[in-house]
Amino acid sequence: MQLSKKIKICRQENHLTQAEFADSLNVSRKTVSGWENDRSFPDITTLIKISDNYDISLDSLLKDSGTVNYYQTQIEGNIKNQKRILPLYLILMASSILLFIQFLTEWKLPFHIVIIVFLITLVSYLINYPFNRRANSIGNLIKLSTLFTIIFIVNATLFVVTGNLATSNDVYWNYGIIIGSIFLNFLLSLAFVILISFIPRNVTDFINEFNRKKISHHN
């Protein structure tokens, strides 16, 4: 039996609508509809959640050659993607820090080079990171929006406090500096949200392993 039919039977046996089933898995109703109509598959994490929430063994869910092949391809693709996004993450972090320093101080940096590297890396990271797995619910979107707003306000406050606003007699020049600063703040705030909330898996694995060894060493 195909995975799509197994998911539909599981939902119906638990007397749940697609919306209710979706809420229990922290996904959208449209996503569940895609599963049941064989247009898409749940990711590994969601598949495990289905198994745990509805007492279905993973072995039973995966007993379909097409499903196994899909997840095998997905795992291989994830490994390749992790190797690709790690350097992007590190470059984005470095360029964001440099821009933040330039944003708040008089430190002379090769601004044009840094901003070009920053923009290219930011766009590349947005394209390559699987954001749909982390930002697929209203709750997560609210958290991310709140974090972005806080960072944007803090950056703007620091910018005003450091006194880096233009003080030229040319009103249009001043407006241009302010608008440019707001746009740069927007990009920096977006980058910081990404750096905080969308860390590559191999980085989190390294941190968790380091903490585990540190705890075991103290014990």
C-alpha positions as MATLAB code, in Angstrom:
seq = 'MQLSKKIKICRQENHLTQAEFADSLNVSRKTVSGWENDRSFPDITTLIKISDNYDISLDSLLKDSGTVNYYQTQIEGNIKNQKRILPLYLILMASSILLFIQFLTEWKLPFHIVIIVFLITLVSYLINYPFNRRANSIGNLIKLSTLFTIIFIVNATLFVVTGNLATSNDVYWNYGIIIGSIFLNFLLSLAFVILISFIPRNVTDFINEFNRKKISHHN';
ca = [
       0.000    0.000    0.000;
       1.283    3.468   -0.852;
       2.281    5.878    1.914;
      -0.411    8.329    0.778;
      -3.144    5.754    1.446;
      -1.620    4.779    4.800;
      -1.660    8.404    5.943;
      -5.255    8.879    4.834;
      -6.372    5.688    6.596;
      -4.507    6.754    9.732;
      -6.291   10.116    9.748;
      -9.710    8.608    9.095;
      -9.318    5.905   11.749;
      -8.591    8.629   14.288;
     -11.684   10.562   13.116;
      -9.694   13.670   12.204;
     -10.193   16.197    9.452;
      -7.196   17.147    7.329;
      -6.957   20.420    9.261;
      -6.994   18.660   12.653;
      -4.446   16.100   11.492;
      -2.265   18.927   10.151;
      -2.437   20.824   13.472;
      -1.286   17.754   15.387;
       1.815   17.603   13.167;
       2.439   21.360   13.010;
       1.949   21.548    9.234;
      -0.704   23.080    6.974;
      -3.882   21.381    5.757;
      -2.633   21.840    2.196;
       0.474   19.843    3.087;
      -1.639   16.936    4.377;
      -3.743   17.078    1.227;
      -0.553   16.806   -0.821;
       0.492   13.691    1.121;
      -2.872   11.994    0.701;
      -2.993   12.757   -3.016;
       0.540   11.418   -3.533;
       1.860   14.829   -4.627;
       4.440   15.015   -1.833;
       5.888   13.112    1.131;
       6.291   14.112    4.780;
       9.903   14.751    5.764;
      11.708   12.327    8.072;
      10.967   14.315   11.239;
       7.249   14.498   10.455;
       7.147   10.816    9.549;
       8.562    9.978   12.980;
       5.985   12.280   14.566;
       3.182   10.446   12.740;
       4.593    7.161   14.013;
       4.770    8.420   17.613;
       1.452   10.304   17.691;
      -0.661    7.597   16.073;
       1.117    4.429   17.226;
       2.172    3.264   13.760;
       5.554    1.648   13.274;
       7.984    3.286   10.887;
       8.500   -0.118    9.339;
       4.807   -0.257    8.434;
       4.837    3.265    6.995;
       7.942    2.600    4.914;
       6.907   -0.768    3.482;
       6.724    0.564   -0.028;
       9.674    0.531   -2.413;
       8.801    3.931   -3.834;
       8.715    5.474   -0.369;
      12.047    3.930    0.634;
      13.688    5.171   -2.565;
      12.290    8.659   -1.963;
      13.685    8.893    1.555;
      17.026    7.431    0.507;
      17.303   10.118   -2.175;
      16.208   12.761    0.320;
      18.855   11.700    2.855;
      21.605   11.781    0.233;
      20.397   15.176   -0.945;
      20.365   16.497    2.635;
      23.964   15.393    3.184;
      25.091   17.193    0.033;
      23.048   20.261    0.946;
      24.554   20.421    4.455;
      28.061   20.431    2.996;
      27.047   23.215    0.627;
      25.337   25.527    3.121;
      27.984   25.346    5.884;
      30.490   27.637    4.083;
      27.599   29.920    3.089;
      26.571   30.161    6.756;
      30.114   31.012    7.879;
      30.596   33.623    5.148;
      27.187   35.139    5.942;
      28.122   35.331    9.616;
      31.463   37.020    8.890;
      30.057   39.536    6.397;
      27.114   40.345    8.700;
      29.471   41.092   11.593;
      31.629   43.315    9.393;
      28.600   45.221    8.116;
      27.257   45.582   11.650;
      30.563   47.097   12.761;
      30.492   49.486    9.790;
      26.853   50.247   10.571;
      27.714   51.424   14.099;
      31.230   52.841   13.847;
      33.548   54.917   11.726;
      35.751   51.892   11.013;
      36.839   52.093    7.388;
      36.027   48.841    5.596;
      35.980   47.897    1.894;
      32.231   48.478    2.142;
      31.323   47.736   -1.475;
      33.138   44.409   -1.440;
      31.630   43.399    1.901;
      28.080   44.350    0.880;
      28.373   42.436   -2.410;
      29.662   39.316   -0.617;
      26.934   39.742    2.023;
      24.108   40.052   -0.530;
      25.294   37.142   -2.685;
      25.716   34.896    0.367;
      22.370   35.917    1.861;
      20.505   35.141   -1.366;
      22.397   31.843   -1.785;
      21.549   30.797    1.756;
      17.885   31.697    1.277;
      17.820   29.527   -1.853;
      19.659   26.519   -0.414;
      18.370   26.238    3.149;
      15.209   24.057    3.507;
      13.178   26.772    5.264;
       9.881   24.932    4.690;
      10.886   22.457    7.382;
      11.312   25.122   10.042;
       8.876   27.865    9.116;
       5.791   25.921    8.114;
       3.394   27.044   10.841;
       1.776   30.272   12.020;
       3.414   29.882   15.431;
       6.914   29.701   13.960;
       6.248   32.631   11.635;
       5.086   34.734   14.598;
       8.240   33.838   16.559;
      10.471   34.691   13.602;
       8.624   37.978   12.980;
       8.929   38.908   16.656;
      12.650   38.130   16.672;
      13.145   40.181   13.493;
      11.265   43.151   14.974;
      13.303   43.070   18.196;
      16.626   42.913   16.324;
      15.554   45.685   13.928;
      14.578   47.997   16.803;
      17.771   47.260   18.749;
      19.918   47.931   15.665;
      18.060   51.166   14.929;
      18.451   52.309   18.546;
      22.185   51.563   18.510;
      22.507   53.435   15.233;
      20.874   56.553   16.694;
      22.828   56.308   19.971;
      26.176   56.063   18.164;
      25.321   59.273   16.316;
      25.959   57.999   12.816;
      23.039   59.883   11.260;
      24.025   62.368    8.578;
      24.234   66.008    9.604;
      24.771   67.652    6.228;
      22.970   70.817    5.169;
      21.732   68.934    2.125;
      18.280   67.649    3.153;
      18.057   65.206    0.250;
      21.465   63.778    1.125;
      20.326   63.265    4.730;
      17.141   61.524    3.592;
      19.185   59.268    1.315;
      21.492   58.283    4.176;
      18.528   57.550    6.461;
      16.677   55.477    3.845;
      19.864   53.574    3.036;
      20.454   52.938    6.727;
      16.912   51.601    7.191;
      17.363   49.248    4.234;
      20.744   48.063    5.521;
      19.212   47.538    8.966;
      16.462   45.452    7.361;
      19.017   43.229    5.602;
      21.172   42.893    8.715;
      18.154   42.045   10.873;
      17.066   39.418    8.351;
      20.580   37.954    8.299;
      20.755   37.816   12.112;
      17.378   36.046   12.286;
      18.646   33.488    9.772;
      21.946   33.032   11.624;
      20.102   32.483   14.926;
      17.129   30.433   13.773;
      18.383   28.504   10.747;
      21.711   27.018   11.771;
      23.032   24.223    9.513;
      22.493   20.748   10.907;
      26.204   19.895   10.957;
      26.867   22.969   13.134;
      24.169   22.004   15.665;
      25.455   18.421   15.672;
      28.966   19.700   16.426;
      27.684   21.918   19.263;
      25.606   19.098   20.763;
      28.544   16.688   20.568;
      30.845   19.262   22.180;
      28.357   19.828   25.019;
      27.904   16.090   25.494;
      31.666   15.554   25.807;
      31.953   18.525   28.160;
      29.227   17.133   30.436;
      30.675   13.614   30.397;
      34.134   15.033   31.199;
      32.779   16.863   34.275;
      30.945   13.730   35.414;
];
